């Protein structure tokens, strides 16, 4: 089995896995970073969203062969003590119901706001569109992203 050297949450990590192993399973099963969730396995729901070189990506569809030299950030590495502006806004608005999609939602929102700290309501909805919330907490999600933008800018 090949050995891969990864930068995950600012730390160098080594894993021995097949080149077609999805990043999601490396994070969860090999690195014990279980904040990233399995939702659909086909990159449609957003539960497995992480940052790859600062961009929000679906970890279930990325294989190890495509990750050499990339910086990966998971929900565990977004901030120490949950103090990223998006995480703070999530708490202020009390977004989660079941909570299953929240890590992916937060990772999508934080990558979006890193590139657009003064978004319109429509831009927020467009950015968050690909993340499914089974509890339909979309109104609170959009409000939290809006509040987080004011904390970032």
N, C-alpha and C positions, 0 to 999 in steps of 0.2 A: 504494500500500500504506500502511496506517495506521502511525503511529509510536506505540510504547508505551514509557512510562517505567516501569521496574521497580526495586524495591529487592531486590537479590539478594545475600545474604551481607553485608548492611550497606552495600552500595555501590549507587549509582544507576547503572542501565544503560539504554541506549536501544536498541530493536530496531525494525526495519521488517519486519513480517510481517503476513500475513493474520489477521483476527480469529479465524478458526477453527483457527489453528495451535496444536497442543497444546504446553503448557509444556515437556514432555519434550524436544521437538525444538528449542525455542528455547534451552534450557539446553545441550544437546549440540552443536547445529549452528551456533548463532549466538553463544553466549557461551563456548564451549569448556569447559564444565563437564561432563566426561564420566563423573564418578563415579556419576551417576544413570543407571541402566541401563534398556534396553528389554527387557521380558520377554514380555508378552502383548498389549499394546496395548488391552486392554479393562478395565483396573483390577481385575484378579482376582489377580495374582501378588504384587504389592508391590515388585518390583524397582525401580520408578520412584518410590518414596516420597520425598517432600520435606516440609518444614514450610511451611505457609501460615499466617501469623500464629500460629505455635507449634503448630498442629495437624498431625498426620500426614495427608497426602493423596497421592493417586496422580496424578502429573504427566502421565501419558499421557491422562487424561480431562479435564484442565482446559484450556480454550481461553484465548487471550490476552484475549478480550473480557471474561472474568470476573476479571481479575487487577488491575485498576486500584486503586491505593492499598493493595495487600497487601504484606506482607513475606514474602519467600521465602528459605528457608534450605536449602541443599543439603548433602550430606555434606562438601563442601570447606569449607563455612562453619560446620560444627558446632563446631569448635574449631581453634585454631592448634596445629600439631604433633601432632594426634591424641590430645590429652590429656583429652577429655571422659570422664567416668567410665564411660560405656558402651563407648567405644573402648578404654579401659584394661582393662576387664573382658573384652572380646572377646579381647584379646591374652593375658590371664592364663589364660583357659580354652582358648585356641587353637581358637576356633570354626570358622574357615573351612576348607573343603576346597577346592572349586573357587573360591569367593569371589564368584561372580556375584551372588548375592542379598544379600550382606552390607551394602552401603550402605543398601538399603531396610530390611533388618532393624534396623540400627543407628538409622536415622531413626525407625522405628516405636517402638523401645524407648525412645529418648531423649524423644520426645514423651509417651509413656505415663508414664515415670518423673517427668517434670516435673509431672504432675498427681497422681501416686500414688507417693510415695517409699518407701512401706512396703507393697508388694503381697504378697498371698498367692500361693502357687504356682498356684492356679486363675486368679487375676486375670492373672498373667503369661501363662499359656497362652491365655486369652481375648484378651488384647491382641495377642499375636503370631500368633494364629490365621490371619489373612488373608495372611500372608507365606509364600510357598512357598519351600522349600529343596529343590532337586533332589537334593542329596547326603544329605538327611534328617538334618541335624545338629541336630535340634530339641532333644535333651537338652542339648547344649552351649549352644545359644542360650538356653534357659530358665535354665540355670545362670549364664550371663554376665549376664543381666538381673537375676537375684537378687543377684549380687555387686555389680553396678553400683548397685543400690538401697541397699546398705550404704555405698557411697562417696558417695551423694548426701545421704542423711539425716543 
